[in-house]
Amino acid sequence: MTEHKLKALSEMRHSCGACGHCCHGHRVGLQGPEEVALLEEQAIALGVERPVEEMALRMTDGHCVFLDTDQLCRIHKAYGLEAKPRVCQQYPLRVGLTETGWRVGVDPGCTNNWRSWKLGPLVDVVPLLPPHDNRREPDPAEAQLLHFAAQRGMTIASMVAQIAEFGGVPSESDGSVDDLPPGFAGRLAARLKAMNLPRFLAVESVGDGIRSCLGHLPAMIADLDVNAPPSWVGRVDKDSDEFALEVLKRHLFLRVGDEPLPDFGQAVVLLAGAVAAGWADPRPEVFGPAVSSWAKSMRHRAFWAALIPRPETLVWLITGRRQPADVPTA
């Protein structure tokens, strides 16, 4: 694989915080019988029962069976990084094959990357796995959104405004990049209240990694007033604003979202999560993991479809036009 040229958005920086969140909420596929045999040997030595199910690491209570109570990997502790499955060794690097070439980046769902995405150590790009096959019909929206998000001075609020204007809603702002477009906050509050986030978080397979990062949102959502939503101006600091857009860019570039939701929908749902996270708790150490966990949750159709159940809901959320029947009235 190393002979292939990999395209990245920018320098990739990451430092693992040993939070264990990457070991929650998803099954790790194994790369053939040799990897299975090694894991079964390790499991016997470590006292782990039934380590493999259907060519994947077995999950228990929503996390990998090898995850210890200190949230560290038992294989890593006993035998080192290179003894782990290749998927685990490569994380958080993600490599994808698109119709225009190979792409690589740090997974936007990593809940610790908010600490190191700017100043952390450079990641040594040595892919261990075949790339995810993300080829599809070219979609100009992807390039447009990545272009918007990369503009100097772009913020969460101005990105929402850009998408709304692209959808045919003229900007009514005074040029400020600090506030959300008129009416968007109230519409978002209505959709957040309708999506029933606690039901998603209660699913065992979601795992405690996502629950621990998004668990503070339901109380905030329950208290939202759709007619008087919280102010957004000055809500999050500059670094947090930039990090949310970095997560958005990686999410689109690496194509990690659930494919039935089009790229503009992916962008709107992720930005909606950034606003919700900022309303709930803007402190960087809470906001950063929440935005990444929201992005990771978007890989589950049950999650994003609860917020955006149909195309007309998406149109209404971003533009305010044609209020659908699934939006509760005040």
Backbone bond lengths (Angstrom), bond angles and torsions (degrees), N, CA, C in turn:
res aa  C-N    CA-C-N  psi(-1)  N-CA   C-N-CA  omega(-1)  CA-C   N-CA-C  phi
1 M - - - 1.444 - - 1.519 112.71 -
2 T 1.297 117.99 -25.56 1.456 119.36 -173.63 1.519 113.21 -67.79
3 E 1.363 117.91 -14.75 1.455 118.54 178.99 1.524 111.42 -77.56
4 H 1.316 119.02 -12.44 1.453 121.94 -179.92 1.525 109.91 -82.54
5 K 1.320 115.86 139.70 1.456 120.44 176.82 1.517 108.85 -79.93
6 L 1.320 116.55 126.62 1.453 121.82 -178.81 1.520 109.58 -105.09
7 K 1.320 116.69 131.07 1.453 121.70 178.16 1.520 109.38 -96.29
8 A 1.318 116.47 132.14 1.460 121.91 177.25 1.523 109.34 -123.34
9 L 1.324 116.27 156.86 1.462 120.54 177.64 1.521 111.31 -68.64
10 S 1.320 116.55 -37.80 1.461 122.23 -176.18 1.526 107.63 -167.41
11 E 1.316 116.66 -173.88 1.458 119.85 174.50 1.529 109.70 -57.70
12 M 1.312 116.54 138.82 1.463 121.23 -179.83 1.518 109.55 -103.49
13 R 1.307 115.15 119.64 1.456 121.41 -179.08 1.520 109.40 -124.69
14 H 1.327 115.80 139.16 1.461 119.27 -178.99 1.517 110.09 -163.46
15 S 1.327 114.90 143.54 1.453 121.96 172.19 1.522 107.41 -137.36
16 C 1.324 116.79 124.05 1.467 120.79 -177.19 1.529 109.97 -69.75
17 G 1.331 115.79 133.83 1.460 121.23 177.71 1.506 113.01 -99.98
18 A 1.350 117.59 4.21 1.466 122.68 178.34 1.526 112.07 54.96
19 C 1.344 116.44 40.75 1.467 120.41 179.74 1.526 111.93 -80.71
20 G 1.346 117.53 -21.10 1.455 120.87 -179.62 1.509 114.78 80.09
21 H 1.332 118.09 -1.91 1.467 120.04 -176.15 1.522 112.58 -64.94
22 C 1.334 117.21 -29.89 1.462 119.54 -179.96 1.524 111.51 -69.86
23 C 1.324 117.98 -12.56 1.461 122.18 179.21 1.524 111.65 -92.18
24 H 1.327 116.99 3.50 1.459 122.90 -179.71 1.518 110.54 -111.36
25 G 1.313 115.83 148.26 1.456 120.67 163.35 1.507 117.30 83.55
26 H 1.325 119.57 2.41 1.460 119.88 176.34 1.527 109.97 -157.27
27 R 1.324 116.07 151.92 1.457 121.83 -179.52 1.530 109.47 -88.58
28 V 1.303 116.23 133.95 1.469 122.21 179.16 1.516 108.90 -93.09
29 G 1.318 116.21 113.34 1.458 120.71 178.61 1.522 111.44 -74.66
30 L 1.314 116.32 144.64 1.464 122.10 -178.32 1.519 110.61 -101.75
31 Q 1.333 115.22 151.61 1.459 121.86 -169.16 1.523 112.20 -101.79
32 G 1.336 116.59 56.73 1.450 119.59 172.69 1.519 114.00 106.58
33 P 1.332 116.23 172.59 1.474 121.68 -174.28 1.526 114.11 -64.55
34 E 1.336 118.68 -29.92 1.470 119.53 179.65 1.523 110.44 -66.21
35 E 1.327 116.85 -40.92 1.458 119.75 179.20 1.530 110.51 -67.80
36 V 1.320 116.60 -38.37 1.462 120.48 177.29 1.531 110.17 -62.05
37 A 1.332 116.70 -46.10 1.468 120.69 -178.19 1.529 110.98 -61.57
38 L 1.346 116.60 -42.10 1.468 119.92 179.26 1.520 110.68 -63.30
39 L 1.321 116.87 -42.63 1.465 120.13 -179.75 1.524 111.43 -64.22
40 E 1.310 116.62 -38.17 1.458 118.98 179.91 1.526 111.14 -67.36
41 E 1.325 116.55 -35.67 1.472 119.87 174.19 1.526 110.68 -63.51
42 Q 1.329 115.78 -47.97 1.459 120.45 -179.78 1.525 110.98 -60.99
43 A 1.319 116.20 -39.15 1.462 120.41 -178.65 1.526 111.49 -62.96
44 I 1.324 116.59 -40.76 1.467 119.87 178.43 1.524 109.73 -61.38
45 A 1.335 116.44 -46.02 1.473 120.60 -178.61 1.526 111.68 -65.84
46 L 1.331 117.14 -32.10 1.463 120.77 -176.27 1.522 112.79 -95.19
47 G 1.311 117.59 -1.29 1.456 120.81 178.81 1.520 113.39 73.25
48 V 1.320 117.10 32.07 1.460 122.18 179.67 1.525 108.88 -102.33
49 E 1.316 117.16 125.63 1.459 121.37 -178.53 1.528 110.84 -89.21
50 R 1.326 114.92 143.61 1.470 123.05 174.51 1.532 111.61 44.01
51 P 1.314 118.31 68.93 1.466 120.28 -175.54 1.528 113.92 -73.39
52 V 1.335 117.24 -20.83 1.467 120.62 -172.13 1.527 110.36 -123.50
53 E 1.324 115.18 134.23 1.463 121.90 172.89 1.521 108.46 -135.40
54 E 1.316 116.92 121.74 1.471 122.13 176.43 1.527 111.47 51.61
55 M 1.321 115.03 50.84 1.476 122.65 176.44 1.531 112.74 60.18
56 A 1.305 116.72 31.89 1.471 121.38 176.83 1.519 108.90 -145.02
57 L 1.325 116.18 156.85 1.456 120.12 174.22 1.527 109.57 -62.20
58 R 1.302 116.11 133.22 1.463 120.28 -179.38 1.531 110.09 -67.83
59 M 1.324 114.89 141.03 1.457 121.10 177.22 1.520 109.53 -102.84
60 T 1.323 115.75 143.69 1.456 121.25 174.49 1.519 108.10 -138.87
61 D 1.327 116.08 127.45 1.476 121.13 -175.93 1.518 112.01 54.10
62 G 1.324 116.49 33.58 1.458 120.64 175.82 1.507 115.71 84.32
63 H 1.358 118.19 5.52 1.466 119.56 179.54 1.515 110.57 -135.38
64 C 1.332 115.69 166.61 1.456 122.36 179.91 1.528 110.36 -60.77
65 V 1.316 115.57 140.44 1.455 120.84 -177.63 1.528 112.16 -64.47
66 F 1.320 118.24 -20.08 1.464 121.49 179.18 1.537 113.26 -89.48
67 L 1.320 118.10 -1.72 1.461 119.94 179.72 1.521 109.71 -74.97
68 D 1.328 115.90 125.45 1.462 120.83 -177.30 1.529 110.21 -85.31
69 T 1.335 116.03 171.56 1.473 120.55 -177.73 1.521 112.58 -66.08
70 D 1.327 117.62 -19.71 1.460 120.83 176.83 1.532 112.02 -88.42
71 Q 1.347 116.21 10.78 1.470 124.15 179.97 1.529 112.82 66.57
72 L 1.331 116.75 22.26 1.455 121.27 175.32 1.530 109.40 -110.77
73 C 1.311 115.85 153.90 1.459 122.13 -179.01 1.529 110.23 -75.65
74 R 1.302 116.68 127.24 1.466 120.42 -179.12 1.521 111.31 -68.20
75 I 1.317 117.46 -33.53 1.465 119.94 177.23 1.521 110.15 -65.59
76 H 1.336 116.22 -46.93 1.465 120.98 -179.16 1.531 110.46 -60.00
77 K 1.327 116.15 -44.78 1.467 119.82 -178.62 1.532 111.69 -62.91
78 A 1.329 116.82 -38.77 1.466 120.27 -174.51 1.523 113.02 -85.43
79 Y 1.346 117.26 -35.96 1.465 119.44 -169.12 1.527 114.66 -127.16
80 G 1.343 118.06 -8.55 1.455 120.27 178.73 1.519 113.24 96.75
81 L 1.333 114.84 168.21 1.461 122.28 -175.38 1.520 112.83 -57.08
82 E 1.328 117.19 -44.11 1.462 119.96 -171.58 1.523 112.93 -74.16
83 A 1.327 117.56 -4.77 1.467 120.58 175.86 1.531 111.73 -90.41
84 K 1.317 116.73 -7.76 1.462 120.57 -178.54 1.533 110.59 -80.29
85 P 1.333 117.82 161.56 1.465 119.56 173.41 1.528 110.61 -55.95
86 R 1.331 116.07 151.30 1.462 119.86 -174.85 1.530 112.11 -61.81
87 V 1.323 117.14 -34.61 1.467 119.58 177.23 1.525 110.01 -57.99
88 C 1.323 116.08 -43.97 1.471 120.70 -178.29 1.530 111.27 -70.48
89 Q 1.336 116.84 -36.95 1.459 119.66 178.38 1.527 111.24 -63.26
90 Q 1.307 116.47 -39.66 1.466 120.05 -174.63 1.520 112.83 -78.12
91 Y 1.331 117.98 -28.54 1.461 120.40 -177.38 1.536 110.31 -59.55
92 P 1.363 118.74 139.61 1.458 127.61 9.91 1.530 114.97 -94.44
93 L 1.332 118.15 14.27 1.459 118.64 174.98 1.521 109.95 -66.94
94 R 1.318 114.79 139.40 1.462 120.52 176.98 1.520 107.64 -131.56
95 V 1.323 116.24 130.97 1.460 121.80 -179.14 1.521 108.41 -118.37
96 G 1.327 116.41 132.58 1.449 120.53 -179.69 1.516 112.16 -132.60
97 L 1.311 115.76 148.29 1.461 122.63 175.32 1.520 108.38 -101.69
98 T 1.323 117.40 121.53 1.450 121.72 177.42 1.523 108.96 -115.33
99 E 1.335 115.78 174.81 1.457 120.32 -179.56 1.522 112.48 -67.22
100 T 1.341 117.63 -14.14 1.463 120.58 179.24 1.527 112.86 -110.54
101 G 1.328 118.02 3.36 1.456 119.88 179.28 1.518 112.47 139.27
102 W 1.334 114.98 -168.62 1.460 121.91 -176.56 1.529 109.43 -96.42
103 R 1.324 115.59 140.35 1.465 121.59 179.04 1.518 109.95 -124.97
104 V 1.323 115.39 147.28 1.457 120.50 179.22 1.523 108.83 -138.74
105 G 1.309 116.35 148.38 1.458 120.53 177.23 1.515 110.71 -172.53
106 V 1.322 115.43 171.06 1.462 121.64 174.57 1.529 107.68 -81.10
107 D 1.300 115.88 130.26 1.464 121.61 -176.83 1.535 110.10 -55.17
108 P 1.351 117.68 126.69 1.472 119.52 179.97 1.519 113.07 -68.27
109 G 1.333 117.55 -12.57 1.454 120.51 178.95 1.516 114.19 -84.95
110 C 1.336 118.31 -1.36 1.470 120.77 177.90 1.520 109.33 -70.43
111 T 1.320 117.44 119.42 1.463 120.97 -173.12 1.527 113.87 -83.39
112 N 1.328 117.19 -0.53 1.461 119.14 177.97 1.523 112.71 -109.02
113 N 1.338 117.06 -5.49 1.461 119.24 -173.71 1.522 112.82 -71.64
114 W 1.336 118.49 -16.08 1.465 119.87 176.98 1.527 110.63 -59.46
115 R 1.329 117.69 -25.27 1.462 121.40 -179.51 1.529 112.27 -76.08
116 S 1.339 116.79 -31.75 1.459 118.62 -165.74 1.517 114.66 -125.18
117 W 1.344 118.88 4.06 1.461 119.49 -172.05 1.528 112.67 -67.50
118 K 1.332 116.96 -22.87 1.467 120.36 179.31 1.525 113.14 -96.39
119 L 1.317 116.75 -45.25 1.459 120.64 -169.40 1.518 114.02 -120.40
120 G 1.321 118.07 3.33 1.459 120.58 179.93 1.512 112.14 -71.71
121 P 1.328 117.28 175.16 1.464 120.71 179.45 1.526 111.43 -66.78
122 L 1.319 115.92 146.61 1.456 120.68 176.61 1.530 110.03 -65.25
123 V 1.325 115.17 140.55 1.460 120.77 -179.77 1.523 109.34 -84.24
124 D 1.317 116.00 131.77 1.460 121.12 176.17 1.524 108.03 -78.93
125 V 1.326 116.93 113.49 1.457 121.27 -173.97 1.527 109.66 -84.55
126 V 1.321 115.43 93.35 1.462 121.64 175.95 1.526 106.81 -128.88
127 P 1.326 117.90 85.37 1.468 119.78 -177.52 1.524 111.90 -61.17
128 L 1.311 115.28 136.81 1.447 121.40 -179.58 1.522 112.28 -105.76
129 L 1.347 116.22 -12.96 1.455 121.57 -171.28 1.517 111.56 -123.13
130 P 1.318 117.09 156.77 1.468 119.13 168.61 1.527 108.30 -60.98
131 P 1.326 118.29 149.26 1.469 119.58 -177.67 1.518 111.80 -72.01
132 H 1.328 115.69 153.53 1.457 119.95 168.62 1.532 107.99 -62.88
133 D 1.305 117.03 135.39 1.459 119.84 179.50 1.524 108.91 -85.71
134 N 1.329 116.34 99.62 1.457 122.85 -177.64 1.519 112.34 -109.24
135 R 1.316 116.79 23.28 1.464 119.22 179.90 1.527 110.58 -69.84
136 R 1.328 116.01 143.20 1.458 121.96 -179.79 1.522 108.49 -162.12
137 E 1.310 116.31 176.22 1.452 120.08 173.42 1.533 109.08 -64.00
138 P 1.329 118.39 134.48 1.470 119.91 -179.58 1.533 111.59 -55.20
139 D 1.321 116.21 135.59 1.458 122.14 179.89 1.528 107.80 -121.94
140 P 1.337 118.56 111.66 1.470 119.87 -178.49 1.516 113.09 -60.76
141 A 1.333 117.35 -21.92 1.465 119.85 -179.87 1.517 111.59 -60.96
142 E 1.338 117.29 -36.44 1.467 120.08 -179.25 1.528 110.56 -59.12
143 A 1.328 116.49 -49.99 1.460 120.37 -179.23 1.526 111.18 -64.34
144 Q 1.324 117.49 -39.06 1.465 120.74 -179.93 1.520 110.99 -64.40
145 L 1.315 116.83 -44.63 1.463 120.66 -179.20 1.525 111.35 -66.66
146 L 1.331 117.19 -42.31 1.462 119.78 177.56 1.524 110.88 -63.38
147 H 1.328 116.60 -36.14 1.470 121.00 176.84 1.525 110.22 -65.53
148 F 1.332 117.63 -47.14 1.463 121.04 177.97 1.531 110.38 -56.14
149 A 1.332 115.51 -51.28 1.471 120.59 -172.86 1.521 112.77 -65.79
150 A 1.328 117.16 -23.73 1.469 120.87 -177.81 1.515 113.22 -88.19
151 Q 1.334 118.14 -3.65 1.461 119.70 -177.32 1.522 111.50 -68.53
152 R 1.308 115.18 141.98 1.463 121.24 -179.86 1.526 109.93 -60.21
153 G 1.311 116.89 131.30 1.457 121.61 178.58 1.519 114.59 83.13
154 M 1.327 118.48 1.33 1.459 121.19 179.55 1.527 109.56 -64.64
155 T 1.312 115.96 142.03 1.459 122.53 179.72 1.525 108.88 -130.93
156 I 1.316 116.06 172.88 1.462 120.37 175.04 1.523 109.89 -55.79
157 A 1.332 116.54 -48.17 1.457 120.99 -176.95 1.519 112.01 -64.66
158 S 1.324 117.26 -44.41 1.460 119.04 -178.03 1.521 111.77 -72.14
159 M 1.332 117.41 -26.40 1.459 120.07 174.85 1.525 110.33 -68.32
160 V 1.334 116.75 -42.28 1.465 119.85 175.28 1.526 109.75 -59.86
161 A 1.329 116.76 -42.70 1.466 120.83 179.77 1.530 111.21 -63.75
162 Q 1.320 117.68 -39.81 1.460 121.51 178.02 1.526 110.46 -60.34
163 I 1.328 116.48 -44.99 1.464 120.19 -178.59 1.520 110.18 -67.26
164 A 1.334 116.94 -40.01 1.463 120.09 178.17 1.524 110.80 -62.99
165 E 1.331 116.41 -41.26 1.460 119.86 179.33 1.527 110.54 -67.31
166 F 1.320 116.14 -37.08 1.465 119.57 176.79 1.532 110.15 -63.11
167 G 1.350 115.69 -31.40 1.449 120.43 178.69 1.516 113.85 -81.71
168 G 1.323 117.13 5.73 1.457 120.12 174.37 1.508 115.06 99.21
169 V 1.330 117.44 13.70 1.465 120.59 178.75 1.523 108.62 -104.77
170 P 1.324 118.72 108.82 1.467 120.54 -179.43 1.522 111.20 -59.87
171 S 1.311 116.04 143.00 1.457 120.38 178.68 1.521 110.84 -69.00
172 E 1.334 115.39 131.93 1.462 120.72 177.23 1.524 111.29 -108.86
173 S 1.323 116.38 9.15 1.466 118.86 -177.09 1.522 110.37 -82.52
174 D 1.328 115.09 169.87 1.459 121.06 178.96 1.517 111.51 -92.97
175 G 1.319 115.77 15.82 1.458 120.13 -178.99 1.506 113.08 98.64
176 S 1.331 117.81 -5.99 1.451 121.03 178.88 1.522 110.14 -67.32
177 V 1.327 116.29 143.78 1.461 120.45 177.00 1.518 110.35 -100.98
178 D 1.328 118.06 10.22 1.458 121.13 -172.40 1.520 113.89 -94.54
179 D 1.333 118.68 -27.07 1.452 119.78 -172.95 1.514 111.99 -108.79
180 L 1.324 115.43 152.01 1.454 121.74 177.03 1.520 109.96 -72.74
181 P 1.340 118.65 156.16 1.460 120.67 177.61 1.529 110.85 -58.13
182 P 1.308 117.95 149.39 1.476 121.03 -178.78 1.524 111.43 -54.04
183 G 1.313 115.53 130.51 1.461 121.38 175.94 1.511 115.51 86.81
184 F 1.343 117.76 -17.96 1.467 119.18 -175.22 1.525 111.37 -64.53
185 A 1.329 118.13 -42.44 1.464 120.89 -176.47 1.527 111.29 -60.84
186 G 1.321 117.02 -42.72 1.453 119.60 179.33 1.526 112.28 -66.45
187 R 1.324 116.30 -40.54 1.466 119.33 178.20 1.525 110.78 -65.78
188 L 1.332 116.24 -40.22 1.458 119.60 178.16 1.530 110.18 -63.89
189 A 1.321 117.00 -42.27 1.463 120.07 178.61 1.530 110.68 -57.99
190 A 1.330 116.68 -40.80 1.463 120.50 179.12 1.523 111.72 -63.11
191 R 1.353 116.51 -42.65 1.456 119.44 -178.92 1.531 111.79 -71.46
192 L 1.326 117.44 -37.50 1.464 120.05 177.66 1.524 110.68 -61.59
193 K 1.322 117.12 -39.97 1.463 120.50 -179.95 1.527 110.89 -68.36
194 A 1.341 116.50 -29.39 1.463 120.34 -177.78 1.530 112.91 -82.68
195 M 1.339 118.38 -18.64 1.470 119.22 -170.04 1.526 114.13 -80.37
196 N 1.329 118.74 -15.14 1.468 122.38 178.54 1.529 111.38 56.66
197 L 1.324 115.30 62.03 1.460 120.94 179.23 1.530 113.04 -58.71
198 P 1.358 119.95 -37.93 1.466 118.55 179.23 1.525 113.17 -57.49
199 R 1.330 117.58 -33.59 1.469 119.59 179.52 1.527 110.38 -63.83
200 F 1.327 117.44 -42.22 1.473 120.58 178.16 1.521 110.56 -64.57
201 L 1.325 117.23 -45.74 1.461 120.76 -176.28 1.526 112.41 -66.68
202 A 1.339 117.11 -22.27 1.466 120.50 -178.12 1.519 112.72 -78.60
203 V 1.334 118.29 -13.12 1.461 121.10 -179.50 1.530 109.39 -68.77
204 E 1.327 117.21 126.05 1.467 121.02 -174.11 1.524 112.36 -56.98
205 S 1.337 117.04 -40.42 1.459 120.17 -175.22 1.527 113.10 -68.83
206 V 1.327 118.41 -14.52 1.467 121.15 176.83 1.517 110.50 -63.87
207 G 1.326 116.56 -37.07 1.457 120.93 175.63 1.517 113.47 85.05
208 D 1.336 115.00 156.52 1.465 120.83 -177.25 1.514 112.93 -72.52
209 G 1.345 118.41 -17.77 1.461 119.44 177.85 1.515 110.95 -60.71
210 I 1.323 117.49 -50.04 1.465 121.26 177.73 1.523 110.41 -70.66
211 R 1.329 117.23 -42.72 1.471 119.97 -178.70 1.519 111.90 -58.84
212 S 1.324 117.08 -41.02 1.464 119.51 -176.59 1.523 111.94 -69.60
213 C 1.344 116.97 -24.48 1.463 120.47 -178.15 1.525 113.24 -94.07
214 L 1.325 116.96 -24.02 1.466 120.65 -179.29 1.525 112.48 -112.40
215 G 1.316 117.22 -2.19 1.458 120.42 -174.15 1.516 115.14 -63.60
216 H 1.347 117.12 -18.95 1.467 119.07 179.75 1.525 112.29 -86.80
217 L 1.335 118.48 -7.48 1.462 120.17 -177.07 1.528 114.28 -73.94
218 P 1.350 120.44 -40.04 1.463 118.81 -175.78 1.526 114.75 -56.16
219 A 1.329 118.18 -39.19 1.466 119.34 179.92 1.519 110.99 -64.38
220 M 1.337 116.56 -41.01 1.462 120.14 177.46 1.523 110.65 -63.72
221 I 1.331 116.37 -43.56 1.457 120.25 -178.63 1.520 110.96 -63.20
222 A 1.330 116.52 -40.92 1.470 120.06 179.72 1.526 111.62 -60.30
223 D 1.326 116.71 -31.04 1.468 121.07 -177.72 1.524 113.22 -88.58
224 L 1.333 118.50 -5.14 1.461 120.31 -177.66 1.520 111.99 -63.95
225 D 1.307 115.86 140.93 1.465 122.97 172.35 1.525 106.43 -109.48
226 V 1.321 116.83 114.63 1.466 119.44 -176.04 1.526 111.90 -64.34
227 N 1.334 117.03 -21.46 1.461 120.55 179.33 1.527 112.50 -89.22
228 A 1.321 116.52 -14.72 1.466 120.29 178.82 1.522 109.21 -144.90
229 P 1.332 116.74 66.01 1.468 119.63 -178.81 1.522 110.99 -67.99
230 P 1.329 117.41 162.62 1.468 120.17 -179.79 1.525 111.50 -60.44
231 S 1.313 115.28 152.43 1.462 120.57 175.07 1.524 109.53 -70.04
232 W 1.324 115.94 149.20 1.454 119.82 176.23 1.521 112.59 -104.68
233 V 1.315 118.29 -23.09 1.462 121.53 -175.54 1.525 110.26 -58.14
234 G 1.329 116.27 122.16 1.457 121.49 178.88 1.516 114.51 71.38
235 R 1.317 117.27 15.33 1.466 120.20 -173.55 1.522 112.26 -67.85
236 V 1.324 117.04 -45.09 1.470 120.24 -179.56 1.521 109.09 -118.70
237 D 1.323 115.94 155.84 1.462 118.78 -179.62 1.531 110.60 -78.17
238 K 1.312 115.39 170.22 1.463 121.40 -174.05 1.524 111.86 -59.66
239 D 1.336 117.32 -43.62 1.456 119.98 -178.68 1.529 111.68 -63.47
240 S 1.326 116.57 -39.75 1.465 120.13 179.06 1.522 110.54 -66.40
241 D 1.324 116.33 -41.19 1.460 120.62 177.35 1.532 109.94 -59.00
242 E 1.330 116.03 -45.99 1.464 120.51 -179.91 1.527 111.11 -64.87
243 F 1.329 116.72 -38.37 1.460 119.15 -179.12 1.526 111.07 -65.35
244 A 1.335 117.20 -40.63 1.468 119.80 178.72 1.527 110.96 -59.30
245 L 1.340 116.72 -40.18 1.465 119.20 178.07 1.530 111.23 -70.64
246 E 1.325 117.36 -32.15 1.467 120.17 174.91 1.530 110.39 -63.05
247 V 1.327 116.63 -43.13 1.465 120.61 176.83 1.524 110.15 -61.23
248 L 1.326 116.81 -42.90 1.464 120.82 178.41 1.531 111.07 -60.08
249 K 1.321 116.52 -47.02 1.465 119.76 -178.98 1.527 111.17 -61.34
250 R 1.321 117.42 -45.13 1.464 119.85 179.97 1.533 110.90 -64.58
251 H 1.314 115.67 -40.28 1.466 120.57 -179.32 1.528 110.35 -58.25
252 L 1.323 116.35 -43.90 1.458 120.46 -179.94 1.525 111.51 -74.86
253 F 1.318 116.83 -45.09 1.462 122.22 -175.48 1.530 111.41 -63.68
254 L 1.332 116.19 -42.74 1.460 120.90 -178.09 1.529 112.52 -87.28
255 R 1.326 116.39 -7.08 1.473 122.28 176.45 1.524 111.79 54.79
256 V 1.310 115.66 54.03 1.465 119.89 -177.12 1.522 112.34 -95.00
257 G 1.338 118.61 -7.85 1.453 120.25 -178.99 1.522 112.36 -76.41
258 D 1.315 115.61 166.69 1.458 121.27 177.91 1.529 108.80 -70.30
259 E 1.320 117.21 121.44 1.459 122.63 -166.11 1.530 115.65 -60.13
260 P 1.339 121.03 -34.14 1.470 117.84 -178.71 1.530 114.40 -58.27
261 L 1.329 117.88 -24.18 1.454 120.71 177.07 1.526 108.15 -84.12
262 P 1.350 118.77 118.69 1.470 120.18 -177.11 1.516 112.08 -65.44
263 D 1.335 115.77 166.71 1.464 120.46 -172.96 1.518 113.07 -58.16
264 F 1.345 118.10 -41.57 1.466 118.22 178.08 1.527 110.44 -64.05
265 G 1.332 116.67 -36.86 1.456 119.37 175.53 1.515 111.94 -64.65
266 Q 1.350 117.17 -41.27 1.458 120.45 176.57 1.524 110.75 -57.60
267 A 1.333 115.93 -44.57 1.464 120.02 -178.91 1.521 111.47 -64.44
268 V 1.326 116.88 -43.60 1.472 120.35 -178.43 1.527 110.70 -64.47
269 V 1.336 116.92 -44.45 1.464 119.57 -178.92 1.529 110.59 -64.40
270 L 1.332 117.84 -40.19 1.454 119.31 -179.80 1.526 111.35 -68.24
271 L 1.327 117.15 -41.74 1.464 120.11 177.32 1.519 111.01 -64.94
272 A 1.341 116.43 -36.51 1.467 119.63 175.80 1.520 110.48 -59.89
273 G 1.347 116.18 -40.18 1.458 119.56 177.52 1.511 112.78 -65.62
274 A 1.340 117.01 -37.38 1.462 120.17 178.25 1.523 110.42 -64.13
275 V 1.328 117.19 -40.42 1.470 120.44 178.29 1.527 109.57 -66.01
276 A 1.342 117.02 -45.38 1.461 119.98 179.16 1.529 111.13 -60.10
277 A 1.339 116.57 -41.91 1.465 120.15 179.36 1.527 111.19 -64.95
278 G 1.340 116.51 -38.64 1.455 119.92 177.70 1.518 112.53 -67.66
279 W 1.313 116.80 -38.47 1.466 119.98 176.22 1.531 110.76 -63.48
280 A 1.352 116.07 -40.42 1.465 120.32 -174.45 1.524 112.29 -72.13
281 D 1.332 117.03 -45.72 1.472 120.64 -178.69 1.529 108.00 -167.17
282 P 1.331 118.24 103.92 1.468 120.64 -175.20 1.516 115.16 -80.45
283 R 1.318 118.77 -2.13 1.464 118.82 179.60 1.526 109.65 -60.54
284 P 1.330 118.40 133.52 1.470 120.74 -175.03 1.516 114.02 -53.09
285 E 1.332 117.54 -38.54 1.462 120.04 -176.82 1.535 112.42 -71.48
286 V 1.319 117.14 -14.49 1.468 121.46 175.01 1.523 110.09 -103.60
287 F 1.333 115.92 -42.48 1.465 121.22 -177.69 1.533 111.69 -63.94
288 G 1.328 117.64 -46.35 1.463 120.96 -176.70 1.520 112.74 -58.62
289 P 1.355 118.87 -54.73 1.462 119.25 177.72 1.527 113.43 -61.12
290 A 1.344 116.91 -33.00 1.466 119.12 179.90 1.525 111.16 -66.39
291 V 1.334 117.74 -42.86 1.466 120.72 179.52 1.533 110.17 -63.70
292 S 1.332 117.24 -44.28 1.466 119.87 178.97 1.526 111.14 -64.50
293 S 1.329 117.73 -40.07 1.464 120.35 178.97 1.520 111.47 -67.73
294 W 1.326 116.81 -35.76 1.466 120.34 175.44 1.540 109.21 -61.80
295 A 1.337 115.98 -44.77 1.464 119.90 178.24 1.529 111.08 -61.35
296 K 1.315 116.81 -42.18 1.465 120.30 178.38 1.524 110.97 -64.36
297 S 1.324 116.95 -38.52 1.469 121.25 179.59 1.518 111.87 -64.16
298 M 1.338 116.65 -26.79 1.459 120.41 -178.85 1.525 113.40 -67.03
299 R 1.317 117.35 -7.84 1.467 120.52 174.99 1.527 110.96 -78.62
300 H 1.333 116.81 -9.88 1.459 122.99 177.34 1.536 108.69 -100.14
301 R 1.304 116.84 120.30 1.471 119.82 -179.26 1.520 111.84 -60.07
302 A 1.338 116.65 -35.07 1.460 119.60 -179.65 1.522 111.79 -61.05
303 F 1.331 116.37 -26.06 1.469 120.24 -178.97 1.524 111.04 -77.54
304 W 1.332 117.29 -60.55 1.468 118.30 -174.50 1.520 112.07 -70.17
305 A 1.337 117.31 -30.38 1.461 119.20 -179.94 1.523 112.05 -70.71
306 A 1.328 117.65 -22.13 1.459 119.65 175.03 1.530 110.92 -71.05
307 L 1.326 116.79 -30.51 1.466 121.01 177.41 1.520 111.08 -84.64
308 I 1.334 116.16 -40.76 1.471 121.94 -176.68 1.534 108.08 -126.41
309 P 1.333 118.37 78.68 1.463 119.48 -174.59 1.519 114.91 -71.32
310 R 1.323 118.76 -23.22 1.462 120.88 -179.16 1.524 110.05 -150.59
311 P 1.325 117.69 159.97 1.466 120.84 -176.07 1.524 113.64 -56.07
312 E 1.321 117.91 -37.66 1.463 118.96 -178.50 1.530 111.83 -67.42
313 T 1.346 116.65 -25.85 1.472 119.49 175.17 1.522 110.31 -66.42
314 L 1.337 116.07 -41.76 1.460 120.76 177.73 1.527 110.76 -62.31
315 V 1.327 116.99 -45.16 1.470 121.12 179.33 1.521 110.05 -59.88
316 W 1.322 116.56 -44.82 1.474 120.12 -179.09 1.523 111.55 -64.88
317 L 1.337 116.92 -42.94 1.465 119.89 -178.12 1.517 111.22 -59.62
318 I 1.318 117.16 -43.95 1.457 119.04 -173.07 1.528 112.76 -87.17
319 T 1.347 117.60 -27.60 1.459 119.54 -175.34 1.524 114.38 -114.82
320 G 1.337 117.51 -22.18 1.465 120.26 -176.63 1.518 113.41 84.37
321 R 1.322 117.52 2.00 1.469 120.41 -179.06 1.530 111.51 -91.49
322 R 1.308 115.89 147.77 1.470 123.87 172.22 1.523 111.82 54.23
323 Q 1.315 116.93 69.90 1.470 120.63 -179.94 1.526 110.33 -60.57
324 P 1.342 117.73 120.92 1.473 120.61 -177.74 1.518 111.90 -78.33
325 A 1.321 115.43 164.87 1.451 120.37 -176.96 1.529 112.53 -68.00
326 D 1.349 118.06 -21.28 1.455 119.42 -177.33 1.530 113.22 -82.15
327 V 1.328 117.45 2.62 1.468 121.02 178.93 1.528 108.26 -96.50
328 P 1.336 118.44 117.90 1.464 119.25 179.20 1.513 111.69 -65.95
329 T 1.301 115.92 140.77 1.468 120.55 176.91 1.527 109.28 -84.93
330 A 1.321 114.56 154.51 1.469 118.19 -177.20 1.516 110.73 -71.72
